Amino acid sequence: MPRTPNEYIVHLLIEGGHREEVRFPTIQEFQKWYSSELMPKAASNDFISVPIKNIQGEYLVIRPSRISAIRVEPVFSSSVERF
């Protein structure tokens, strides 16, 4: 029986060497944000909001044109947690 990830960690690699980590509960939620928010404005220097649902009262805004790479990592409940 295949394992199902509990959540997905999306690593945003930003110009200048900065990295941000955002968590999505499902791959579909990431794909929805990616296709509706990020891709249409990929060359834009205007800020867009990145959803941070786990942390209340914290916001992340980013310039889409400054994102160099995105890595999506599935996290399973049996995975070793990094604290």
Phi and psi restraints in degrees (range 20) as a CNS / XPLOR table:
assign (resid 1 and name C) (resid 2 and name N)
       (resid 2 and name CA) (resid 2 and name C) 1.0 -70.4 20.0 2
assign (resid 2 and name N) (resid 2 and name CA)
       (resid 2 and name C) (resid 3 and name N) 1.0 145.1 20.0 2
assign (resid 2 and name C) (resid 3 and name N)
       (resid 3 and name CA) (resid 3 and name C) 1.0 -79.6 20.0 2
assign (resid 3 and name N) (resid 3 and name CA)
       (resid 3 and name C) (resid 4 and name N) 1.0 149.7 20.0 2
assign (resid 3 and name C) (resid 4 and name N)
       (resid 4 and name CA) (resid 4 and name C) 1.0 -113.0 20.0 2
assign (resid 4 and name N) (resid 4 and name CA)
       (resid 4 and name C) (resid 5 and name N) 1.0 128.1 20.0 2
assign (resid 4 and name C) (resid 5 and name N)
       (resid 5 and name CA) (resid 5 and name C) 1.0 -63.9 20.0 2
assign (resid 5 and name N) (resid 5 and name CA)
       (resid 5 and name C) (resid 6 and name N) 1.0 145.3 20.0 2
assign (resid 5 and name C) (resid 6 and name N)
       (resid 6 and name CA) (resid 6 and name C) 1.0 -80.9 20.0 2
assign (resid 6 and name N) (resid 6 and name CA)
       (resid 6 and name C) (resid 7 and name N) 1.0 -30.1 20.0 2
assign (resid 6 and name C) (resid 7 and name N)
       (resid 7 and name CA) (resid 7 and name C) 1.0 -163.0 20.0 2
assign (resid 7 and name N) (resid 7 and name CA)
       (resid 7 and name C) (resid 8 and name N) 1.0 173.3 20.0 2
assign (resid 7 and name C) (resid 8 and name N)
       (resid 8 and name CA) (resid 8 and name C) 1.0 -125.4 20.0 2
assign (resid 8 and name N) (resid 8 and name CA)
       (resid 8 and name C) (resid 9 and name N) 1.0 130.6 20.0 2
assign (resid 8 and name C) (resid 9 and name N)
       (resid 9 and name CA) (resid 9 and name C) 1.0 -98.0 20.0 2
assign (resid 9 and name N) (resid 9 and name CA)
       (resid 9 and name C) (resid 10 and name N) 1.0 125.3 20.0 2
assign (resid 9 and name C) (resid 10 and name N)
       (resid 10 and name CA) (resid 10 and name C) 1.0 -107.1 20.0 2
assign (resid 10 and name N) (resid 10 and name CA)
       (resid 10 and name C) (resid 11 and name N) 1.0 117.6 20.0 2
assign (resid 10 and name C) (resid 11 and name N)
       (resid 11 and name CA) (resid 11 and name C) 1.0 -95.8 20.0 2
assign (resid 11 and name N) (resid 11 and name CA)
       (resid 11 and name C) (resid 12 and name N) 1.0 119.6 20.0 2
assign (resid 11 and name C) (resid 12 and name N)
       (resid 12 and name CA) (resid 12 and name C) 1.0 -100.6 20.0 2
assign (resid 12 and name N) (resid 12 and name CA)
       (resid 12 and name C) (resid 13 and name N) 1.0 116.7 20.0 2
assign (resid 12 and name C) (resid 13 and name N)
       (resid 13 and name CA) (resid 13 and name C) 1.0 -97.6 20.0 2
assign (resid 13 and name N) (resid 13 and name CA)
       (resid 13 and name C) (resid 14 and name N) 1.0 118.2 20.0 2
assign (resid 13 and name C) (resid 14 and name N)
       (resid 14 and name CA) (resid 14 and name C) 1.0 -108.9 20.0 2
assign (resid 14 and name N) (resid 14 and name CA)
       (resid 14 and name C) (resid 15 and name N) 1.0 149.1 20.0 2
assign (resid 14 and name C) (resid 15 and name N)
       (resid 15 and name CA) (resid 15 and name C) 1.0 -50.9 20.0 2
assign (resid 15 and name N) (resid 15 and name CA)
       (resid 15 and name C) (resid 16 and name N) 1.0 143.4 20.0 2
assign (resid 15 and name C) (resid 16 and name N)
       (resid 16 and name CA) (resid 16 and name C) 1.0 92.1 20.0 2
assign (resid 16 and name N) (resid 16 and name CA)
       (resid 16 and name C) (resid 17 and name N) 1.0 -0.6 20.0 2
assign (resid 16 and name C) (resid 17 and name N)
       (resid 17 and name CA) (resid 17 and name C) 1.0 90.9 20.0 2
assign (resid 17 and name N) (resid 17 and name CA)
       (resid 17 and name C) (resid 18 and name N) 1.0 2.7 20.0 2
assign (resid 17 and name C) (resid 18 and name N)
       (resid 18 and name CA) (resid 18 and name C) 1.0 -76.2 20.0 2
assign (resid 18 and name N) (resid 18 and name CA)
       (resid 18 and name C) (resid 19 and name N) 1.0 150.3 20.0 2
assign (resid 18 and name C) (resid 19 and name N)
       (resid 19 and name CA) (resid 19 and name C) 1.0 -133.6 20.0 2
assign (resid 19 and name N) (resid 19 and name CA)
       (resid 19 and name C) (resid 20 and name N) 1.0 141.3 20.0 2
assign (resid 19 and name C) (resid 20 and name N)
       (resid 20 and name CA) (resid 20 and name C) 1.0 -129.7 20.0 2
assign (resid 20 and name N) (resid 20 and name CA)
       (resid 20 and name C) (resid 21 and name N) 1.0 149.0 20.0 2
assign (resid 20 and name C) (resid 21 and name N)
       (resid 21 and name CA) (resid 21 and name C) 1.0 -122.7 20.0 2
assign (resid 21 and name N) (resid 21 and name CA)
       (resid 21 and name C) (resid 22 and name N) 1.0 124.7 20.0 2
assign (resid 21 and name C) (resid 22 and name N)
       (resid 22 and name CA) (resid 22 and name C) 1.0 -126.5 20.0 2
assign (resid 22 and name N) (resid 22 and name CA)
       (resid 22 and name C) (resid 23 and name N) 1.0 141.1 20.0 2
assign (resid 22 and name C) (resid 23 and name N)
       (resid 23 and name CA) (resid 23 and name C) 1.0 -109.9 20.0 2
assign (resid 23 and name N) (resid 23 and name CA)
       (resid 23 and name C) (resid 24 and name N) 1.0 137.5 20.0 2
assign (resid 23 and name C) (resid 24 and name N)
       (resid 24 and name CA) (resid 24 and name C) 1.0 -122.6 20.0 2
assign (resid 24 and name N) (resid 24 and name CA)
       (resid 24 and name C) (resid 25 and name N) 1.0 139.2 20.0 2
assign (resid 24 and name C) (resid 25 and name N)
       (resid 25 and name CA) (resid 25 and name C) 1.0 -69.9 20.0 2
assign (resid 25 and name N) (resid 25 and name CA)
       (resid 25 and name C) (resid 26 and name N) 1.0 -29.7 20.0 2
assign (resid 25 and name C) (resid 26 and name N)
       (resid 26 and name CA) (resid 26 and name C) 1.0 -138.4 20.0 2
assign (resid 26 and name N) (resid 26 and name CA)
       (resid 26 and name C) (resid 27 and name N) 1.0 157.6 20.0 2
assign (resid 26 and name C) (resid 27 and name N)
       (resid 27 and name CA) (resid 27 and name C) 1.0 -67.8 20.0 2
assign (resid 27 and name N) (resid 27 and name CA)
       (resid 27 and name C) (resid 28 and name N) 1.0 -29.3 20.0 2
assign (resid 27 and name C) (resid 28 and name N)
       (resid 28 and name CA) (resid 28 and name C) 1.0 -65.2 20.0 2
assign (resid 28 and name N) (resid 28 and name CA)
       (resid 28 and name C) (resid 29 and name N) 1.0 -38.6 20.0 2
assign (resid 28 and name C) (resid 29 and name N)
       (resid 29 and name CA) (resid 29 and name C) 1.0 -65.6 20.0 2
assign (resid 29 and name N) (resid 29 and name CA)
       (resid 29 and name C) (resid 30 and name N) 1.0 -39.9 20.0 2
assign (resid 29 and name C) (resid 30 and name N)
       (resid 30 and name CA) (resid 30 and name C) 1.0 -62.7 20.0 2
assign (resid 30 and name N) (resid 30 and name CA)
       (resid 30 and name C) (resid 31 and name N) 1.0 -47.3 20.0 2
assign (resid 30 and name C) (resid 31 and name N)
       (resid 31 and name CA) (resid 31 and name C) 1.0 -61.8 20.0 2
assign (resid 31 and name N) (resid 31 and name CA)
       (resid 31 and name C) (resid 32 and name N) 1.0 -36.9 20.0 2
assign (resid 31 and name C) (resid 32 and name N)
       (resid 32 and name CA) (resid 32 and name C) 1.0 -65.0 20.0 2
assign (resid 32 and name N) (resid 32 and name CA)
       (resid 32 and name C) (resid 33 and name N) 1.0 -46.8 20.0 2
assign (resid 32 and name C) (resid 33 and name N)
       (resid 33 and name CA) (resid 33 and name C) 1.0 -63.6 20.0 2
assign (resid 33 and name N) (resid 33 and name CA)
       (resid 33 and name C) (resid 34 and name N) 1.0 -44.7 20.0 2
assign (resid 33 and name C) (resid 34 and name N)
       (resid 34 and name CA) (resid 34 and name C) 1.0 -60.4 20.0 2
assign (resid 34 and name N) (resid 34 and name CA)
       (resid 34 and name C) (resid 35 and name N) 1.0 -47.6 20.0 2
assign (resid 34 and name C) (resid 35 and name N)
       (resid 35 and name CA) (resid 35 and name C) 1.0 -78.3 20.0 2
assign (resid 35 and name N) (resid 35 and name CA)
       (resid 35 and name C) (resid 36 and name N) 1.0 -28.5 20.0 2
assign (resid 35 and name C) (resid 36 and name N)
       (resid 36 and name CA) (resid 36 and name C) 1.0 -95.5 20.0 2
assign (resid 36 and name N) (resid 36 and name CA)
       (resid 36 and name C) (resid 37 and name N) 1.0 -29.3 20.0 2
assign (resid 36 and name C) (resid 37 and name N)
       (resid 37 and name CA) (resid 37 and name C) 1.0 -107.0 20.0 2
assign (resid 37 and name N) (resid 37 and name CA)
       (resid 37 and name C) (resid 38 and name N) 1.0 -50.0 20.0 2
assign (resid 37 and name C) (resid 38 and name N)
       (resid 38 and name CA) (resid 38 and name C) 1.0 -80.4 20.0 2
assign (resid 38 and name N) (resid 38 and name CA)
       (resid 38 and name C) (resid 39 and name N) 1.0 -52.6 20.0 2
assign (resid 38 and name C) (resid 39 and name N)
       (resid 39 and name CA) (resid 39 and name C) 1.0 -62.8 20.0 2
assign (resid 39 and name N) (resid 39 and name CA)
       (resid 39 and name C) (resid 40 and name N) 1.0 -43.5 20.0 2
assign (resid 39 and name C) (resid 40 and name N)
       (resid 40 and name CA) (resid 40 and name C) 1.0 -61.6 20.0 2
assign (resid 40 and name N) (resid 40 and name CA)
       (resid 40 and name C) (resid 41 and name N) 1.0 -23.2 20.0 2
assign (resid 40 and name C) (resid 41 and name N)
       (resid 41 and name CA) (resid 41 and name C) 1.0 -115.7 20.0 2
assign (resid 41 and name N) (resid 41 and name CA)
       (resid 41 and name C) (resid 42 and name N) 1.0 25.9 20.0 2
assign (resid 41 and name C) (resid 42 and name N)
       (resid 42 and name CA) (resid 42 and name C) 1.0 -56.7 20.0 2
assign (resid 42 and name N) (resid 42 and name CA)
       (resid 42 and name C) (resid 43 and name N) 1.0 -34.9 20.0 2
assign (resid 42 and name C) (resid 43 and name N)
       (resid 43 and name CA) (resid 43 and name C) 1.0 -95.4 20.0 2
assign (resid 43 and name N) (resid 43 and name CA)
       (resid 43 and name C) (resid 44 and name N) 1.0 2.7 20.0 2
assign (resid 43 and name C) (resid 44 and name N)
       (resid 44 and name CA) (resid 44 and name C) 1.0 -81.0 20.0 2
assign (resid 44 and name N) (resid 44 and name CA)
       (resid 44 and name C) (resid 45 and name N) 1.0 147.2 20.0 2
assign (resid 44 and name C) (resid 45 and name N)
       (resid 45 and name CA) (resid 45 and name C) 1.0 -97.5 20.0 2
assign (resid 45 and name N) (resid 45 and name CA)
       (resid 45 and name C) (resid 46 and name N) 1.0 2.0 20.0 2
assign (resid 45 and name C) (resid 46 and name N)
       (resid 46 and name CA) (resid 46 and name C) 1.0 -77.7 20.0 2
assign (resid 46 and name N) (resid 46 and name CA)
       (resid 46 and name C) (resid 47 and name N) 1.0 146.3 20.0 2
assign (resid 46 and name C) (resid 47 and name N)
       (resid 47 and name CA) (resid 47 and name C) 1.0 -71.4 20.0 2
assign (resid 47 and name N) (resid 47 and name CA)
       (resid 47 and name C) (resid 48 and name N) 1.0 143.1 20.0 2
assign (resid 47 and name C) (resid 48 and name N)
       (resid 48 and name CA) (resid 48 and name C) 1.0 -124.6 20.0 2
assign (resid 48 and name N) (resid 48 and name CA)
       (resid 48 and name C) (resid 49 and name N) 1.0 155.3 20.0 2
assign (resid 48 and name C) (resid 49 and name N)
       (resid 49 and name CA) (resid 49 and name C) 1.0 -87.1 20.0 2
assign (resid 49 and name N) (resid 49 and name CA)
       (resid 49 and name C) (resid 50 and name N) 1.0 136.5 20.0 2
assign (resid 49 and name C) (resid 50 and name N)
       (resid 50 and name CA) (resid 50 and name C) 1.0 -105.7 20.0 2
assign (resid 50 and name N) (resid 50 and name CA)
       (resid 50 and name C) (resid 51 and name N) 1.0 125.9 20.0 2
assign (resid 50 and name C) (resid 51 and name N)
       (resid 51 and name CA) (resid 51 and name C) 1.0 -69.8 20.0 2
assign (resid 51 and name N) (resid 51 and name CA)
       (resid 51 and name C) (resid 52 and name N) 1.0 124.7 20.0 2
assign (resid 51 and name C) (resid 52 and name N)
       (resid 52 and name CA) (resid 52 and name C) 1.0 -119.6 20.0 2
assign (resid 52 and name N) (resid 52 and name CA)
       (resid 52 and name C) (resid 53 and name N) 1.0 94.5 20.0 2
assign (resid 52 and name C) (resid 53 and name N)
       (resid 53 and name CA) (resid 53 and name C) 1.0 -87.9 20.0 2
assign (resid 53 and name N) (resid 53 and name CA)
       (resid 53 and name C) (resid 54 and name N) 1.0 -18.8 20.0 2
assign (resid 53 and name C) (resid 54 and name N)
       (resid 54 and name CA) (resid 54 and name C) 1.0 -81.2 20.0 2
assign (resid 54 and name N) (resid 54 and name CA)
       (resid 54 and name C) (resid 55 and name N) 1.0 -25.2 20.0 2
assign (resid 54 and name C) (resid 55 and name N)
       (resid 55 and name CA) (resid 55 and name C) 1.0 -115.3 20.0 2
assign (resid 55 and name N) (resid 55 and name CA)
       (resid 55 and name C) (resid 56 and name N) 1.0 113.3 20.0 2
assign (resid 55 and name C) (resid 56 and name N)
       (resid 56 and name CA) (resid 56 and name C) 1.0 -77.3 20.0 2
assign (resid 56 and name N) (resid 56 and name CA)
       (resid 56 and name C) (resid 57 and name N) 1.0 135.9 20.0 2
assign (resid 56 and name C) (resid 57 and name N)
       (resid 57 and name CA) (resid 57 and name C) 1.0 83.4 20.0 2
assign (resid 57 and name N) (resid 57 and name CA)
       (resid 57 and name C) (resid 58 and name N) 1.0 2.8 20.0 2
assign (resid 57 and name C) (resid 58 and name N)
       (resid 58 and name CA) (resid 58 and name C) 1.0 -112.4 20.0 2
assign (resid 58 and name N) (resid 58 and name CA)
       (resid 58 and name C) (resid 59 and name N) 1.0 140.1 20.0 2
assign (resid 58 and name C) (resid 59 and name N)
       (resid 59 and name CA) (resid 59 and name C) 1.0 -130.1 20.0 2
assign (resid 59 and name N) (resid 59 and name CA)
       (resid 59 and name C) (resid 60 and name N) 1.0 150.4 20.0 2
assign (resid 59 and name C) (resid 60 and name N)
       (resid 60 and name CA) (resid 60 and name C) 1.0 -131.1 20.0 2
assign (resid 60 and name N) (resid 60 and name CA)
       (resid 60 and name C) (resid 61 and name N) 1.0 123.7 20.0 2
assign (resid 60 and name C) (resid 61 and name N)
       (resid 61 and name CA) (resid 61 and name C) 1.0 -120.1 20.0 2
assign (resid 61 and name N) (resid 61 and name CA)
       (resid 61 and name C) (resid 62 and name N) 1.0 145.5 20.0 2
assign (resid 61 and name C) (resid 62 and name N)
       (resid 62 and name CA) (resid 62 and name C) 1.0 -145.8 20.0 2
assign (resid 62 and name N) (resid 62 and name CA)
       (resid 62 and name C) (resid 63 and name N) 1.0 152.7 20.0 2
assign (resid 62 and name C) (resid 63 and name N)
       (resid 63 and name CA) (resid 63 and name C) 1.0 -89.5 20.0 2
assign (resid 63 and name N) (resid 63 and name CA)
       (resid 63 and name C) (resid 64 and name N) 1.0 116.0 20.0 2
assign (resid 63 and name C) (resid 64 and name N)
       (resid 64 and name CA) (resid 64 and name C) 1.0 -56.0 20.0 2
assign (resid 64 and name N) (resid 64 and name CA)
       (resid 64 and name C) (resid 65 and name N) 1.0 -33.1 20.0 2
assign (resid 64 and name C) (resid 65 and name N)
       (resid 65 and name CA) (resid 65 and name C) 1.0 -69.6 20.0 2
assign (resid 65 and name N) (resid 65 and name CA)
       (resid 65 and name C) (resid 66 and name N) 1.0 -13.4 20.0 2
assign (resid 65 and name C) (resid 66 and name N)
       (resid 66 and name CA) (resid 66 and name C) 1.0 -96.1 20.0 2
assign (resid 66 and name N) (resid 66 and name CA)
       (resid 66 and name C) (resid 67 and name N) 1.0 -2.6 20.0 2
assign (resid 66 and name C) (resid 67 and name N)
       (resid 67 and name CA) (resid 67 and name C) 1.0 -80.7 20.0 2
assign (resid 67 and name N) (resid 67 and name CA)
       (resid 67 and name C) (resid 68 and name N) 1.0 120.3 20.0 2
assign (resid 67 and name C) (resid 68 and name N)
       (resid 68 and name CA) (resid 68 and name C) 1.0 -87.8 20.0 2
assign (resid 68 and name N) (resid 68 and name CA)
       (resid 68 and name C) (resid 69 and name N) 1.0 -37.3 20.0 2
assign (resid 68 and name C) (resid 69 and name N)
       (resid 69 and name CA) (resid 69 and name C) 1.0 -156.9 20.0 2
assign (resid 69 and name N) (resid 69 and name CA)
       (resid 69 and name C) (resid 70 and name N) 1.0 158.0 20.0 2
assign (resid 69 and name C) (resid 70 and name N)
       (resid 70 and name CA) (resid 70 and name C) 1.0 -132.0 20.0 2
assign (resid 70 and name N) (resid 70 and name CA)
       (resid 70 and name C) (resid 71 and name N) 1.0 131.0 20.0 2
assign (resid 70 and name C) (resid 71 and name N)
       (resid 71 and name CA) (resid 71 and name C) 1.0 -121.0 20.0 2
assign (resid 71 and name N) (resid 71 and name CA)
       (resid 71 and name C) (resid 72 and name N) 1.0 129.3 20.0 2
assign (resid 71 and name C) (resid 72 and name N)
       (resid 72 and name CA) (resid 72 and name C) 1.0 -108.7 20.0 2
assign (resid 72 and name N) (resid 72 and name CA)
       (resid 72 and name C) (resid 73 and name N) 1.0 123.7 20.0 2
assign (resid 72 and name C) (resid 73 and name N)
       (resid 73 and name CA) (resid 73 and name C) 1.0 -120.9 20.0 2
assign (resid 73 and name N) (resid 73 and name CA)
       (resid 73 and name C) (resid 74 and name N) 1.0 117.4 20.0 2
assign (resid 73 and name C) (resid 74 and name N)
       (resid 74 and name CA) (resid 74 and name C) 1.0 -73.5 20.0 2
assign (resid 74 and name N) (resid 74 and name CA)
       (resid 74 and name C) (resid 75 and name N) 1.0 140.4 20.0 2
assign (resid 74 and name C) (resid 75 and name N)
       (resid 75 and name CA) (resid 75 and name C) 1.0 -119.3 20.0 2
assign (resid 75 and name N) (resid 75 and name CA)
       (resid 75 and name C) (resid 76 and name N) 1.0 126.3 20.0 2
assign (resid 75 and name C) (resid 76 and name N)
       (resid 76 and name CA) (resid 76 and name C) 1.0 -103.6 20.0 2
assign (resid 76 and name N) (resid 76 and name CA)
       (resid 76 and name C) (resid 77 and name N) 1.0 151.9 20.0 2
assign (resid 76 and name C) (resid 77 and name N)
       (resid 77 and name CA) (resid 77 and name C) 1.0 -60.7 20.0 2
assign (resid 77 and name N) (resid 77 and name CA)
       (resid 77 and name C) (resid 78 and name N) 1.0 -24.3 20.0 2
assign (resid 77 and name C) (resid 78 and name N)
       (resid 78 and name CA) (resid 78 and name C) 1.0 -85.2 20.0 2
assign (resid 78 and name N) (resid 78 and name CA)
       (resid 78 and name C) (resid 79 and name N) 1.0 -4.4 20.0 2
assign (resid 78 and name C) (resid 79 and name N)
       (resid 79 and name CA) (resid 79 and name C) 1.0 -70.4 20.0 2
assign (resid 79 and name N) (resid 79 and name CA)
       (resid 79 and name C) (resid 80 and name N) 1.0 152.6 20.0 2
assign (resid 79 and name C) (resid 80 and name N)
       (resid 80 and name CA) (resid 80 and name C) 1.0 -74.6 20.0 2
assign (resid 80 and name N) (resid 80 and name CA)
       (resid 80 and name C) (resid 81 and name N) 1.0 125.1 20.0 2
assign (resid 80 and name C) (resid 81 and name N)
       (resid 81 and name CA) (resid 81 and name C) 1.0 -77.0 20.0 2
assign (resid 81 and name N) (resid 81 and name CA)
       (resid 81 and name C) (resid 82 and name N) 1.0 141.1 20.0 2
assign (resid 81 and name C) (resid 82 and name N)
       (resid 82 and name CA) (resid 82 and name C) 1.0 -102.7 20.0 2
assign (resid 82 and name N) (resid 82 and name CA)
       (resid 82 and name C) (resid 83 and name N) 1.0 107.5 20.0 2
